Amino acid sequence: LQGQPSTYATSFHLDPDKRQVLADVVRQFPSVTVMDVDSLMTQVRGIMNHASTGIEYVFGFTLLAGLMVMLATIQSTLDDRRRESAVLRTLGARRKLLVNALLIEFALLGALAGILSGVAANAVAIVIADQIFGFSLSMQPQMLLIGVVVGSIGVAFAGYLGTRSVLNQPPLWTLRET
């Protein structure tokens, strides 16, 4: 292919304080095309930051929707919980036992949700790494641990807040209503 048109490409690092040298080279050799990779990378980082912010908002809305569904479910079972609590307290169960039972119930639900979300997050990350970015990624056990801990604490706290009226209502009132 001697004598045919050709293009040569190269790259080099230039300190930011020596950018004037680059301008001089372009003026002296007008056929040289210079691409500033640093500015391209800045734009790519900006796009990635916007995308991650959008994903964080979607995550936040999903979390809020899940919390609303959980609170609606708790509200729908509140009468049954009141009756259960009244019967148990009438039979001698202390408030601490009822609080612990509710916290354990909701913590286990949160742990189950945390395991599910950790497995799903790992699966999605592995698929994205393989299919989009072209590299292999292994299972991240810390995601499962974080999911279990955060899920347990979050759901237990929200569940307790949603059911504390059950614990505060005297059993006599509940038994009279039924």
C-alpha positions as CSV (number, residue, x, y, z in Angstrom):
1,L,0.0,0.0,0.0
2,Q,2.9,2.3,-0.5
3,G,1.9,5.6,-2.1
4,Q,-1.6,5.3,-0.8
5,P,-3.1,7.8,1.6
6,S,-2.5,6.9,5.2
7,T,-3.3,8.2,8.7
8,Y,-1.2,7.9,11.8
9,A,-2.5,8.1,15.3
10,T,-0.6,8.4,18.5
11,S,-1.3,9.6,22.0
12,F,0.8,11.3,24.7
13,H,0.4,12.9,28.1
14,L,0.8,16.6,28.3
15,D,0.8,18.5,31.6
16,P,-2.0,21.0,31.9
17,D,0.5,23.9,32.3
18,K,2.1,23.1,28.9
19,R,-1.0,23.4,26.8
20,Q,0.5,26.3,24.9
21,V,3.0,23.9,23.3
22,L,0.1,22.0,21.8
23,A,-1.4,25.1,20.3
24,D,2.0,25.9,18.7
25,V,2.2,22.4,17.2
26,V,-1.3,22.7,15.7
27,R,-0.4,26.1,14.2
28,Q,2.9,24.9,12.7
29,F,1.3,21.6,11.3
30,P,-2.3,22.4,10.3
31,S,-3.0,18.8,9.1
32,V,-2.5,17.5,12.6
33,T,-5.7,16.7,14.4
34,V,-5.6,17.0,18.2
35,M,-8.2,15.5,20.4
36,D,-8.2,16.5,24.0
37,V,-9.0,13.2,25.8
38,D,-9.1,14.9,29.1
39,S,-12.1,17.1,28.1
40,L,-13.8,14.0,26.6
41,M,-13.3,12.1,29.8
42,T,-14.8,15.0,31.8
43,Q,-17.9,14.9,29.6
44,V,-18.2,11.1,30.0
45,R,-17.8,11.5,33.8
46,G,-20.6,14.2,33.7
47,I,-22.9,11.9,31.7
48,M,-22.2,9.0,34.1
49,N,-22.9,11.3,37.1
50,H,-26.2,12.3,35.6
51,A,-27.1,8.7,34.9
52,S,-26.2,7.6,38.4
53,T,-28.2,10.4,39.9
54,G,-31.2,9.3,37.8
55,I,-30.7,5.7,39.0
56,E,-30.5,6.9,42.6
57,Y,-33.8,8.8,42.2
58,V,-35.5,5.7,40.7
59,F,-34.1,3.7,43.6
60,G,-35.4,6.2,46.1
61,F,-38.9,6.2,44.5
62,T,-38.9,2.4,44.5
63,L,-37.9,2.3,48.1
64,L,-40.6,4.8,49.0
65,A,-43.2,2.8,47.0
66,G,-42.2,-0.4,48.8
67,L,-42.5,1.4,52.2
68,M,-46.0,2.6,51.3
69,V,-47.0,-0.9,50.3
70,M,-45.7,-2.3,53.5
71,L,-47.5,0.4,55.6
72,A,-50.7,-0.3,53.7
73,T,-50.4,-4.0,54.3
74,I,-49.8,-3.3,58.0
75,Q,-52.9,-1.0,58.1
76,S,-55.0,-3.7,56.5
77,T,-54.1,-6.2,59.2
78,L,-54.3,-3.8,62.1
79,D,-57.6,-5.1,63.4
80,D,-56.4,-8.7,63.5
81,R,-53.2,-7.6,65.2
82,R,-55.2,-5.7,67.8
83,R,-57.4,-8.7,68.6
84,E,-54.3,-11.0,68.8
85,S,-52.6,-8.5,71.1
86,A,-55.6,-8.2,73.3
87,V,-56.0,-11.9,73.7
88,L,-52.3,-12.4,74.4
89,R,-52.2,-9.6,76.9
90,T,-55.4,-11.0,78.6
91,L,-53.7,-14.3,78.9
92,G,-50.7,-12.7,80.6
93,A,-48.3,-11.7,77.8
94,R,-46.2,-8.7,78.7
95,R,-45.8,-5.7,76.4
96,K,-42.1,-6.5,76.0
97,L,-43.0,-9.9,74.6
98,L,-45.4,-8.4,72.1
99,V,-42.9,-5.8,71.0
100,N,-40.2,-8.4,70.6
101,A,-42.5,-10.6,68.6
102,L,-43.4,-7.8,66.2
103,L,-39.8,-6.7,65.9
104,I,-38.7,-10.3,65.1
105,E,-41.5,-10.7,62.6
106,F,-40.6,-7.5,60.7
107,A,-36.9,-8.1,61.0
108,L,-37.2,-11.5,59.4
109,L,-39.4,-10.0,56.6
110,G,-36.7,-7.4,56.1
111,A,-33.9,-10.0,56.1
112,L,-35.8,-12.0,53.5
113,A,-36.3,-8.8,51.4
114,G,-32.6,-7.9,51.9
115,I,-31.4,-11.4,50.7
116,L,-33.7,-11.1,47.6
117,S,-32.5,-7.6,46.8
118,G,-28.9,-8.5,47.3
119,V,-29.1,-11.5,45.0
120,A,-31.0,-9.4,42.4
121,A,-28.4,-6.6,42.6
122,N,-25.6,-9.1,42.2
123,A,-27.3,-10.7,39.2
124,V,-28.0,-7.4,37.5
125,A,-24.4,-6.2,38.1
126,I,-23.0,-9.4,36.7
127,V,-25.2,-9.2,33.6
128,I,-24.4,-5.6,33.0
129,A,-20.6,-6.1,33.5
130,D,-20.7,-9.1,31.1
131,Q,-23.1,-7.8,28.4
132,I,-22.4,-4.1,28.4
133,F,-18.8,-3.6,29.6
134,G,-17.4,-6.9,28.5
135,F,-15.7,-8.0,31.7
136,S,-16.5,-10.7,34.2
137,L,-17.7,-9.9,37.7
138,S,-18.1,-12.3,40.6
139,M,-20.8,-12.5,43.3
140,Q,-20.3,-9.8,45.9
141,P,-21.2,-11.3,49.3
142,Q,-21.1,-7.9,51.1
143,M,-24.1,-6.9,49.0
144,L,-26.1,-9.7,50.6
145,L,-24.9,-8.8,54.0
146,I,-25.7,-5.1,53.5
147,G,-29.1,-6.1,52.1
148,V,-29.9,-8.3,55.1
149,V,-28.8,-5.8,57.7
150,V,-30.4,-2.7,56.1
151,G,-33.6,-4.6,55.3
152,S,-33.9,-6.1,58.8
153,I,-33.4,-2.8,60.5
154,G,-35.5,-0.7,58.1
155,V,-38.5,-3.0,57.9
156,A,-38.4,-3.7,61.7
157,F,-38.4,0.1,62.4
158,A,-41.1,0.8,59.9
159,G,-43.2,-2.1,61.1
160,Y,-42.9,-1.1,64.7
161,L,-44.0,2.5,63.8
162,G,-46.9,1.1,61.9
163,T,-48.1,-1.2,64.7
164,R,-47.3,0.7,67.9
165,S,-51.0,1.7,68.1
166,V,-51.7,-2.0,68.6
167,L,-49.4,-2.1,71.6
168,N,-50.8,1.1,73.1
169,Q,-54.5,0.2,73.0
170,P,-55.8,-1.4,76.2
171,P,-57.0,-5.0,75.7
172,L,-60.4,-4.3,77.3
173,W,-61.3,-1.8,74.5
174,T,-60.4,-4.3,71.8
175,L,-62.3,-7.1,73.5
176,R,-65.4,-5.0,73.9
177,E,-65.4,-4.0,70.2
178,T,-65.5,-7.7,69.0
